[in-house]
Amino acid sequence: MLGVLWSCDYFKPAQQENAIARVEEVFLYSSDLKKALPENLSQSDSTIFANNFINKWATQQLFVQNAQVNLSDAKLEKFDRLIQQYKNDLYSKAYVEALVSKNLDTTVSVTEAASYYDLNKDAFKLNEDLIQFRYINVEANRLDLEKIKTKFKRFNKSDKKELDSISIQFKSYSLKDSLWIRVDQVINKIPVVTLDNKNELLKKSNFIQLKDSLGLYLMQINNVLLRNDTAPLEYVRPTINQIVVNKRKLELIKQLEKDITKDAIKNKQFEIYN
């Protein structure tokens, strides 16, 4: 039925100017083909596309016209109602979405997110293990390796600044140890961490030193949360933001529905006859 809607522009009266094909009294016009024709096609590809488009259009029109002759009146009336309902739904949905886009406040404050989190903590149980950690991958034979280890483990403000300044020398690294990371992401990111030794990551305040052919990996575990623990707010903040905004959206749509009906009654655009 979408095809019927899509080709409604083709159901023009027998006005044959610029027509490129006909099925009974329905004409296909060059402007219709032009709208459908992709850009930057070669001459030969354009010809192939045009022929396919015309044949597809003709086949569709033949099916439609045969359906109108051979289907029962009850079924045709049902289809007409469905087409009209689809059109109404399409228009009203597009208009509502435009109003929502214009009026919806998508900013969720820290206070609002924290309030929602506190009221719904049971809904935020972890399905995976999380850790806060930092790591660097360095050459195992560096002359200043012990100095780097000391700074990496101590990691005060000065240490962090110095490690940041020489991070270009590391094969890979992450010093943002305030972020919560899924353990499976660590396994995928750091080759030396495997399913066999991943439990070392689940020990709070653990310092790990592992070596492979790519070099030496230094890892410091700051914090650990296990599966079924309550997820930290900062980890679920994007989800909370989405939930809060979606709730606002539903409330806004309800208000828009009330307002448009109320205004129509007030302006005598809508009446219910007794």
C-alpha angles and dihedrals in degrees: 000000000000087000090059090054093044092054097043089111088062094060091088123145120263093292101142100183109124090359114152099183141010137203109188104306096340117099134200113213133208089242089060091053092045091056091053098042113105118232126253097026119150119243092258093046090048090053092050092048092048093050092048091046093051093047092048090049092050093048091051093049091049091052091047094049093046090049090053090053100040107033119086120262089243092056093046090051090050091052091048090053091049091050092050092047091049090050091049092048092048094051096042093046092050091049094047091049090051091052092046092049090052099044107028116109106218096180114109114192124220089246093052093047092048091049092052090046093051092050094048106033093131088063092059103066114147121250091193142033117268132197139184107218147140129217144178131195112212140164108278092222099052112142092223095045096120091049090051091048091053093050092043093052096041094040101178121162094277093046092051092050092051094046089049090052093055097035090110086072093059120092089221135342148163120200097172095106096163091073121094111233130187112245091228088059090054090051090052093045101044113049095200092060110083139169087263096059101025091105087073086068091057095064112097116234091009120153113211128193117186131168135202138154090288094058141265123328120206116193131179118193112209102175141357135206120185132211111288092023116123110271115241117252095243091055095052096035094105090052092048091049090053093048093049093047092047089051090051090048093054091047091049092050091051090050092048090052091051094045097049092050093044092050092047091053091046092051092044092244092123128044135166112213118220 
